[in-house]
Amino acid sequence: MNHGEPALVRMREELADVGAMATGLDQRAEAVLEVLGRILPFDSGWLAVRDPERRRHVPLATTGTADPLRRYFESPGADAELEHLGLNSAQPPVLASELPAPLTEICAWGEYLLPAGLRGGVAGALFSSTGRHVGFVSLLGEDPARPGPADRQILADVTRVIADDLDRTQEIARTARIVGTAEAGVVLTRGGDALRLPGLPDDRLLAPGSPVLAAAAQELSAGGPYTAFLAPVAGPDGERLRRVTALDCALPDLDHLAAAVLLSSPGHLRGLSPLDLRLLGHLVAGTAEVPALAAALHLDRGTTTEALRRAQVALDAPGLAAAATRALRTGLRIPPTLCHPARTGRR
């Protein structure tokens, strides 16, 4: 099929429309297979997302005889075999006839697909326009000659569109837009990696292993859909503050994406000084006695008591418990793990 043929152009357009659907990820995957089935010949279709930290593929949608593929991908060596065959790499989809070993010697085919009557197919990794490995597509047929080379080329022309349809970082970016003042952001993974958040630049303050990401992950692990706090940054003109907002986006049964972590300007601080904000951070963390607060911040008791009074007035809080609650809700605090300013800036 020629790349300019109307049917292929329509398929690209329909697949692009799938990504704009308001329905969930499973529904988008089902729609993708439906669109592919109008042009490409296959008896069994499979779309899955990949969790690289657990090295597994989780199915989103299937058609036809899908049980053999399901059982294969549940086997412990499936991802390693795909890696060995090059099917986890950013390359065009591969036909079964092009695999580097006889089908009978490949576990997926010899133990699962051939016994189920499937003889031909095309499969490959799905990489999004941001370069992220999103998942895997496999289209299989009972005829060993179909899908064939022409079908493989059609699929190659639309794999990036399909990957964008299924890329959950796009969903997370749409959720992150509720923080309209965000200046930078990343998607935090379960393992602590930081991935690009579409639509926003990253920042060294959000680099993998940074204290800010560690603090965000720790606070989200305590429960709740979001958390917010302030992070001090050492700059040429002295210490400044950045507001950190973390949104829980974890679907642990599906993939490794855990949260959107966003940076913005500190906003209205209600006259609270960095010392007051550090004290509120310790208060939120559970340190409520004046002697313990003074020791944690290396202050005398008089200075600590005065800072507590200022914090209560600024937050219109009748007591320390109320001050802690309002500091947590407004994000007006510096967590104890971030009390020392990071010596970094935007990339």
GUVOTI-960400 format. One record per residue (C-alpha): x, y, z; residue in one letter. Coordinates in steps of 0.001 Angstrom, whole numbers, padded with zeros to 6 digits, always signed. Example, Ala and Ser with C-alpha at 12.3 -4.5 7.8 and 13.67 -1.06 7.14 Angstrom:
BEGIN
+012300-004500+007800a
+013670-001060+007140s
END
This chain:
BEGIN
+000000+000000+000000m
+001350+003401-001000n
+001930+005788+001922h
-000266+008403+000291g
-003272+006162-000315e
-006492+007573+001141p
-007150+004476+003293a
-003831+004842+005122l
-004308+008592+005528v
-007749+007956+007013r
-006321+005318+009332m
-003687+007746+010622r
-006382+010357+011220e
-008648+007880+013005e
-005805+006690+015213l
-004891+010277+016069a
-008528+010886+017011d
-008404+007893+019373v
-005808+009684+021482g
-008172+012624+021954a
-010991+010435+023228m
-012125+011129+026771a
-012480+007425+027552t
-009945+005369+029464g
-006787+003637+028339l
-008451+000250+027777d
-011108+001819+025573q
-008480+003633+023519r
-006565+000378+023032a
-009725-001403+021887e
-010412+001430+019451a
-006851+001144+018079v
-007289-002573+017315l
-010643-001872+015698e
-009112+000758+013410v
-006163-001521+012504l
-008539-004377+011711g
-010267-002389+008981r
-007113-002414+006843i
-004690-005034+008159l
-005443-008771+008036p
-005030-010530+011380f
-006825-013191+013372d
-005438-012246+016777s
-004452-008802+018026g
-002668-007726+021196w
-001898-004301+022659l
-000036-004010+025940a
+001821-001443+028016v
+005284-002244+029310r
+006476-001733+032864d
+010276-001574+032447p
+010941-001606+036186e
+009126-004907+036646r
+009948-006079+033113r
+006434-007114+032284r
+003759-006406+029687h
+000193-005729+030827v
-002523-006264+028181p
-004881-003403+027442l
-006912-004900+024596a
-007013-008150+022611t
-008990-009605+019732t
-009340-013145+018438g
-007310-015975+019926t
-005517-013979+022608a
-005108-016580+025351d
-001779-017973+024011p
-000273-014470+024048l
-001682-013783+027477r
-000116-016964+028878r
+003185-016217+027143y
+003444-012690+028535f
+002637-013992+032001e
+005634-016334+031790s
+008780-015145+033633p
+011053-015144+030594g
+008815-013267+028148a
+010404-009831+028434d
+013925-011255+028333a
+013099-013127+025119e
+011668-009980+023522l
+014855-008173+024505e
+016963-010936+022956h
+014938-010802+019728l
+015223-007010+019555g
+011475-006539+019942l
+011847-004107+022853n
+013974-001725+020804s
+013027+001297+018739a
+012875-000297+015309q
+010160-001033+012733p
+007797-003921+013522p
+009222-007349+012700v
+007507-010131+010731l
+007528-013640+012176a
+009431-014752+009071s
+012183-012209+009837e
+012944-013398+013368l
+016568-014536+013832p
+015685-018153+014669a
+013200-020782+013477p
+009775-020215+015038l
+009871-023627+016712t
+012990-022534+018647e
+011414-019305+019923i
+009454-019828+023139c
+006583-017525+022194a
+005991-019414+018953w
+007085-022949+019747g
+005239-023235+023060e
+002285-020864+022662y
+001444-019545+019186l
+002114-022444+016786l
+000172-024930+018960p
-002764-022490+018825a
-002770-022558+015017g
-001132-019172+014499l
+001489-019258+011756r
+002259-015684+010754g
+002443-012292+012375g
+004053-008928+012889v
+005039-007406+016215a
+007045-004573+017670g
+007642-002087+020428a
+005636+001117+020645l
+007726+004257+021164f
+005954+007589+021622s
+006887+010891+020011s
+008746+011761+023242t
+010904+008635+022848g
+009295+006693+025703r
+008849+002931+025330h
+005107+002697+025929v
+004211-000868+025043g
+003924-003633+022497f
+001714-004522+019535v
+001301-007969+018010s
-000926-008916+015069l
-001083-012644+014274l
-002643-014772+011552g
-003363-018398+010744e
-001930-017841+007249d
+001903-017833+007479p
+002032-015246+004696a
-000191-012677+006424r
+000435-010154+007793p
+003105-009674+005139g
+005731-007069+004207p
+003172-004542+002932a
+001154-004935+006127d
+004294-004497+008209r
+005026-001212+006431q
+001529+000074+007132i
+001890-000799+010811l
+005335+000860+010899a
+003765+004057+009588d
+001365+004282+012518v
+003193+002785+015504t
+004182+006199+016853r
+000588+007403+016625v
-000541+004272+018489i
+002143+004792+021137a
+000993+008384+021655d
-002595+007110+022014d
-001487+004797+024821l
+001168+006988+026459d
-000086+007613+029985r
+002280+010543+030449t
-000093+012450+028134q
-002955+011735+030549e
-000796+012755+033491i
+000131+016004+031711a
-003556+016822+031266r
-004128+016242+034981t
-001090+018396+035824a
-002628+021364+034027r
-004769+021998+037107i
-001586+023575+038508v
-001763+026482+036107g
+001330+028192+037499t
+003649+025213+036884a
+006967+026207+035311e
+008605+022758+035168a
+007628+019179+035828g
+008430+015503+035510v
+006691+012169+035849v
+008113+010290+038816l
+008322+006514+038482t
+007955+003889+041174r
+011718+003331+041141g
+012571+007021+041471g
+013345+007838+037846d
+012134+011142+036379a
+010554+011078+032912l
+009620+013944+030667r
+006199+015453+031336l
+004768+016551+027967p
+004270+020290+027742g
+006693+021317+030507l
+010493+021582+030739p
+012337+019573+033351d
+014541+021100+036039d
+017662+019964+037894r
+015705+020298+041106l
+013648+017355+039769l
+016555+015188+038628a
+016512+011486+039580p
+017695+011034+043144g
+017008+014631+044162s
+015782+015320+047713p
+012720+017051+046265v
+011571+013917+044443l
+012331+011816+047514a
+010242+014149+049683a
+007363+014097+047183a
+007398+010304+046980a
+007550+009937+050760q
+004618+012257+051322e
+002438+010673+048641l
+003152+007247+050113s
+001331+008367+053246a
-001887+008583+051227g
-003882+011339+049615g
-004177+012466+045996p
-001622+015278+046211y
+000880+017102+048385t
+002475+020545+048255a
+005445+022119+050004f
+008254+024622+049501l
+011837+023822+048559a
+014715+026229+049251p
+017224+026771+046457v
+020603+028442+046834a
+021181+030971+044078g
+023692+033739+043339p
+021460+036263+045111d
+020851+034089+048163g
+018189+031569+049034e
+014948+031489+047108r
+011925+029222+047298l
+010110+027053+044758r
+006700+025541+045311r
+006534+021783+044738v
+003212+020128+043940t
+003022+016343+043563a
-000066+014610+042142l
-000547+010893+042739d
-001030+009185+039360c
-000060+005645+040338a
-001781+002633+038781l
+000489-000065+040254p
-001284-002953+038529d
-000616-001322+035170l
+002784+000401+035043d
+005588+002162+036897h
+004378+005758+036563l
+003743+007122+040051a
+003245+010899+040169a
+003485+014248+038442a
+005904+016515+040321v
+005627+020197+039391l
+007619+023341+040210l
+006194+026830+040352s
+006836+030152+042051s
+006299+030106+045834p
+003152+032209+045714g
+001869+034296+048601h
+003813+033408+051751l
+001611+035439+054124r
+004687+037120+055569g
+006226+033846+056738l
+010034+033813+056775s
+012146+030797+055710p
+012687+030106+059425l
+008922+030102+060043d
+008411+027775+057073l
+011070+025372+058327r
+009449+025343+061743l
+006067+024585+060134l
+007721+021759+058220g
+008853+020153+061470h
+005436+020781+062997l
+003707+018978+060102v
+006221+016137+060431a
+005066+015566+064005g
+007487+017561+066164t
+005177+019638+068356a
+007074+020400+071588e
+008996+023681+071800v
+012230+022117+073152p
+012271+019523+070366a
+011527+022160+067707l
+014266+024417+069074a
+016770+021566+069025a
+015806+020534+065484a
+016358+024068+064161l
+019315+024912+066452h
+017392+027787+068049l
+016817+028992+071572d
+013369+028501+073049r
+012457+032175+072926g
+013136+032430+069186t
+011225+029204+068585t
+008211+030389+070578t
+008152+033678+068701e
+008335+031886+065342a
+005447+029649+066372l
+003406+032689+067308r
+004079+034322+063921r
+003120+031111+062125a
-000170+030840+064009q
-001052+034441+063247v
-000126+034114+059556a
-002221+030967+059164l
-005052+032276+061377d
-004685+029129+063469a
-005966+028935+067069p
-003341+026371+068072g
-000355+024351+066912l
-002456+021446+065650a
-004507+023819+063504a
-001314+025521+062269a
+000082+022155+061179a
-003152+021265+059379t
-003290+024589+057535r
+000406+024476+056630a
-000148+021009+055167l
-003211+022110+053219r
-001642+025318+051841t
+001855+023941+051259g
+003343+026719+053399l
+006155+024651+054905r
+009623+023354+054151i
+009893+019612+054947p
+012703+018723+057369p
+014502+016736+054653t
+014791+019949+052592l
+015933+022330+055294c
+019274+022896+053537h
+018887+024720+050198p
+019764+022778+047085a
+022628+024250+045093r
+021057+023892+041710t
+018911+025684+039190g
+016954+025211+036048r
+018557+023523+033077r
END
